[in-house]
Each structure stands twice: as C-alpha cells, then as structure tokens.
Amino acid sequence: MADAEANDRHQILTQALWYAVGQMVDAKVMRENRNATPQFIAALTQVVWTQMESVAQDLEAFCNHAGRTTISTDDVLLLCRRNQDMHQIIKDFIDQEKAEKATSKGDKRSRK
C-alpha cells in the first residue's frame, strides 16, 4: 500500500514538473519564434527531475552530517559552494531575509 501511494505521489509530482517545464519552454520558444517538441520537454523534465533528486539527497546528507533533522540555509549554501555567483545570490537573499526579520521583530517590541 505504501508503494502504491509513493508511486502515485511520484507520478503526480512528475506530471506537475512536466507541466511547469512545458510552460517555461513554451514561454521561451514563443518569444524566440521557435518550436519545442514534446520529446524535448520530456527529456528536459527528466534532466530536471534527476537533478532535483540529486540536490535533495545532498541536502539530506549535509543535514544528517550536521546532526540535524531539518535542512537549513547552511545546507543550501554548502550545496552551491562551487558556483560562486549562485552562492552569493543565495547568501545575499538569506542576509536580506534575516535583516527584515530582525527589523520586524524590533518593530513589534517598540509597539508594546
């Protein structure tokens, strides 16, 4: 029964990914006045799925190695350590979110 549920979940996620990839490809090819075949979209979807599985496994391994049960932003930064541009974009985003969170906490304290 658990295998059937896992298979159903896998199928639903794969279909959702196929749809999302198809939407992005369609938007791009329309702007470029090109065409993409369903086989191309299927192949691209498979590549994206494989990459997502790899990323998920790496994040889980980093989390487990740190002795945690929840993936953190540190794990994401570790994952993208070899891509300096992506690392910097994510780090800047995390820093901005932390600053906004600190600011909103400060606002709540001053209202009391």
Secondary structure, DSSP 8 states (H G I E B T S, - for coil): -HHHHHHHHHHHHHHHHHHHHHHHHHHHHHHHT----HHHHHHHHHHHHHHHHHHHHHHHHHHHHTT-SS--HHHHHHHTTT-HHHHHHHHHHHHHHHHHHHHHHHHHHHH-
